[in-house]
Amino acid sequence: MPVKNRFAELQAEITAWRRDLHENPELLFDTHRTSGVVADKLRAFGCDEVVEGIGRTGVVGVIKGKAQSSGKVIGLRADMDALPITENTGVEYASKTPGAMHACGHDGHTAMLLGAAKYLSETRNFDGTVVVIFQPAEEGGGGGKVMCDDGMMDRWGIQEVYGMHNWPGQPLGSFAIRPGAFFAATDVFEVTIEGRGGHAAKPHETIDPTVTSATIVTALQSIASRNADPVSQIVVSITSFVTSSQAFNVIPARVTLRGTVRTLSAENRDLAEERINQLCTGIASAYNCSAKVEYTRNYPVMVNHDEQTAFAAEVAREVSGDCADAPLIMGGEDFAFMLEERPGAYILVGNGDTAMVHSPEYNFNDEAIPAGCSWWAGLAERRMPAA
């Protein structure tokens, strides 16, 4: 099953959908236009059911096969939201929304799943049900969790769920996947260090939170180098250091540190949270300061299930001739919430030699559309073959 001829025929149409979405990016749950476009197209395709408002602005479409004797139901998920980045691509269909752009390719993901939905609605050459899932707020809003919390999996009896992401630097239209932990858990923390401010010429009359904070920044790196198993993956990054005074000659009374933690196991996630609390409060106390630590757990580790990963790779090989072993990725992905609810797998499709995601220069490569659509459709036809 190479790239399906139907998707070669549809490529120009799907590309036009993608570029319209690219031109009109929307953030987090505010995907009202995008969700409306998706719902209208699904209805036009003849989906058996189209429901809006799942997970606030998510859209679900149901496509029944020629037969239902298998009783199988699989979910196919694409994300719809953009990023708060100012575009710098120079393309004629660049973002018309100031400060927002599709810098991660969710416009491409949505367009490809729409293309697959159109094809599956036309052919229905499978025995079972396909549920196409269009999710808002992947970029930090946890839209996947909100859709699950709305009862999506049980409402439509979804048994397995699959997702896909384009990947710059990977050969165009090729695929890569790995079983087990794939994308990292992504947590954030904020630490407020309180001391006593004063004149910079009289440090002995102050309790300097800047020196305390600098020590904490350095000490937090020992979590990865001295606390975690050297063969495991853990990243602790301080990304913001803000003092309560900006004057050259004033020692501030307060410093606020912010950062992120990336881990690939529950054990390291627990370890990082525990050690951040211990190091921050202990060092602050040693310097006669106080420290308040706020640690927030965001997306969990995204874990591909073994059987579904093998199946997804098999379909990918049929489309492109090969499916490579994907690397571990320390970025986060809220498809993790769906994989906690149901077995499934997440795959990468090559975007070719383009700028990396989350860059102002990034643009989804429309030449990847036939491969991505063929993989989506192949999942349904291979998992639920018609008699």
N, C-alpha and C positions, 0 to 999 in steps of 0.2 A: 504494500500500500504506500506508494510514493505520494508526493504532493498531489492532492485531488485536482483534476482538471477544472472542476466547478469553481475552485477558489482562484485559479488563474483567471477565469472569466470574470469573477466578482472583484478582483483586486482593485481595479480603478474605483469601483463603487465604495468598497470598504476603505480605501485610502481617502476618499472624499469625506466619509464619516469621521475618520481619524483626524483629519486636518481641521474639520469644523470643531471637534472637541478641543483640539490643541489651541485653536483661536479663542476659545471661550472657557478658560480654566476656572474651576471653582474649588474652594478649600474645604477640607474636613467634612462636616455634615451639610454644608451649604451647597450641595450639588443639585439644586432644584432644577436648573435648566438641563444639566446632563441627565439626571434621572428621568425627566420628562421626555427627552429625546430617546433614551433607551426604552422606556415603556411604550412610547408610540411605535417604535420600530418593531418591538416584539409583538405588539398587537397586529401590525401590518403583515408580519410574517405568518400569522395564523397560529400563534402559540395557544395551547389549550387553556391556559390561565396566566394572567399577568397581574401581579400584586405589587402595589407601591407602598412605601411607608414602613417597610420592614427594616428595623435598625434606623429609625427616623427618616432617612432618605434613600434607603436601599430599595432595590427592585428585584423581584423574583419572577422568572418565567418558567412555565411547565410545558414540556413537549412530550407527548405520549407516542410511543412507537407503534408500528403496524400491529403488534401484538403486545399483550400484557401478561403472558403466561409465566414469564420468568419471575415476576414479582420484584425485579431489581429496580432500584432507584439510585442514580448517581448525581452528585452535585458538581457543577463546574463554576468556578468563581473567578471574577475579574474585579479589580479595584478601579474606582472612578475619579478620585480626588487628585488635585494638583498640589504644588508646593508654593510657599510664600517667597518666591525668588523672582527677580527681575530678569526677563529673558534677554539673551544676547546672541541669538542665532542668525538674525538677518533674513530669515525665510519670509516669504510673502504672506504666509498664514500664521505669523507670530502672534503671541498673546495680545489681545486687545484689553486685557484687564491689568491695570497697573499693579506691580508688585506680586503677580501670580503667574505661574507658568507650569506646564506639564514637563517638569524636569526629571521625571522618573519613568515616563513611558506608560502611565496609566491610561492615557488616551489610546495608545496602541493596544493595551490589554483589553480595554472595553470594546474597541472596534473589532478585534479578532474574535472575541466571544460572540459579539453580535453577528459576525460573518458565519461562525459555526452554527449559531441559532437559526439563521436564515436557511442554511443548507439542511440542517436536521429537520426543520419544519417542512421543507419541501419533500425530502426523501423518506423520512421516518423509517429508515431501514434498520430497525433494531427492535428488540423484544424487551420492553421495559419503559422506564420513564427517565428523562433527563430534566434536571432542575438547573437552570442557568441563574447564577447569583451575581448581581452587580452591587458591589459594596462601596459605601462612602468611607471617608475618614480612616484610611490606612496609615496616612502620614501623621501619626501621633494621636489620633482620636480613638483608636481601638474600635473602629466600626465593625470589625469581624466579631468581636465579643458582643457588641450591642445587638447585632443580628441574631447571634446564637441565643442571647438572653431573651429575645423576642419569640423564641420557640421555633425558629426556622427549621431546624433539623427534624424535630418531631412532627411539626405541622405537615411537612411534605414527605415524611418517612425516608429522608435521605440516609443511605447506608454507607456510602463512600463519598469523599469529596476531593477534588483536584484543583490545583492552582498553578499559575505560570507567571514568570517574570522575564522580561527581556534582559540581556546582559551584554553591555559593551565590552569589546575586546575578545569576545568569543566569536568564532566564525559565523557569518551570517546564515541564519536558518538552521544551524546545528543545535544540538541539545546536550545538556549536562544535568546530572542528578546524583544524589547520594542518599543512602538509607540512614536512619537515625538522626541525631542532632545535625542540623543544617545551618539555620540562622540562629543568632545568639539571643538570649534574654537581654532586654535593655531596660536598665533601671536608672533613676536619677537621684541625686541627693543635694541638699543645701545645708551648709554648716554656718552658723552665726557665732562668731567669736567675740566676746565682750571683754574689754579691758578698761583702762582709764586713760583718756586722752590728755594731751598737754602740749607744751612747747617743745619743738624738736631740739632746742638747745639744752633742755633739762629732762633727758630721758629717765633719769633716776626718780623723777617725781611722777612718772607715768607707769602704767602697766600696759606694755606695748602689744596690741593684738596683731600687728603686722609681722613681727618676728615670730610670734606664736603660729600664725597662719602659714608663714613660709616654711616653718618646721613641719607642720602638718602636711603641706603639699608634698614635701620630700618623703615623709614617712609613709604616706599612702601608697607610694610605689613599692614599698616592701611587701604589700599584700600579694602582688604577683610574683615578686622575686624571692620571697622568703616564707610565705604562708601557704600558697597554692602549690599543688604538685607540679613540678617543672614540665611535665608532658601534657598538662591540661591547658586550656585556653581561658585567660581572664585578662581583661583590660580595665584599668581604673584611670580615668582622665579627669583632671581639673580643667574646666573650660571657662571659668569666670572667677575673678578675684577683684572684689569691689570694696573700697574703703569708705568710711562715713565722712571723711574729709579729703578734699582734693588739693589742699594747700601744700606748698613746698615745705613750710616750716611748722606744720602741725602733725603731731602723732595722733592718729584717729582713735576714737573710743571703740570702734566696731569695724569688723571685717566680715564680709559674707563671701563664702566660697560656694561654687556650684560645680557639679560634675556628673559624669555618667559612668556606669559600670556595665560591662559586657561579659557575659558568661555563657558556657555551653553545658552546664550541669546544675541541677538543683543544689548539690553539695557546695559548689563554688559560689553560687548565688547567696546561700546562707552564710558562708564564710565571709564574703565581701561585706555584707551588711553588718555582721557582728564585729569585724575588725575595724571598719570605718567608725563605728560608734566607740569602740574601745580606744583607738588611736586618737581620735579628735578630743574626746573628753579627758583622756589621760594626759595628753600633751598640754592641753589648755590648763588643766589643774596644776601641772608642774611649773607652768609659767605664770601662775596666779590669775589666770583668766577663766572664763566659763565658756562652754561650748554647747550650743543647741543643735542637734542633728535631726534633720528630717529626711528620711529615706523612703522613696516611693518606687514600688515595683510596677513596671509597665508591662511590656510584652514578654511572655514566657519564651523559653527555648522552643524553636519550631522543629518538631521531630517528625521526620518522614517514617511511615510504617513500611516494614520490610516487603510484604507481599504486594502492596499497592505501588511501591517504588519500582519493584521488578517489572510489574505490568506497565507502568508509565514509561519505563525505559524501553520496553519491548515495542510499544507503539511508536516511540520516538525513533527507534532504529528503522522501523518500517517507513517512516516519513522521510528521514534524511540519510539513512544508510549507517548511522552510528549514533551512539549516545555516550558521551564521555563521563568520567568520574568528576563530579563537581568538587571544588574546594570547600572547606568550612568557611562560613561568612560571618563576620562579627557584627554586621548590621542586623537590625531587627525586622520582623515581618509579622503582622498581626494575623496572617493566615494560621499562625500557631494556635489561636483560640479554636478555629474550626477543626484542626487536627487533634485537639484535645477532646472534642466532642465526637468525632467519627474518624475511622481509619481513612488514610488517603496519602497523597504525595504532592510535592511541589517541585517544579522543574524549571530550568533556565533555558531560554531560547536565545541564540546568538543575535546580537544587534550589529555585529561587524565592527569595523575600526571607527568608532565614534567617540565623542566626549563621554565621560563617565556620568552615571546618573547623579542627580542633585547638583549638577553644574549648570550655570547660565547658558553654556554653549551646547548642552545636550539636546538631541532630537531623536525621537523614535525613528527607526529605519523601516519605511513602508515595504521594503523588499522582503522583510521577515513575515509579512502577513500570510502568504499561502502556507508556509510551514506551520505557523502557530495555529491557524484555522484547521489545518489537516490533523494536527495532533488532538485538538479538542474533539473534532468529529470522530477521529479514530478511536478515542477512548470509549465513546458511546457505542459505536458499531462493533468494537472488539469485545467490550465487557458484557454487552447484551446482544449477542448475535441473533439476527432474525432467522427463523426456521428456513 
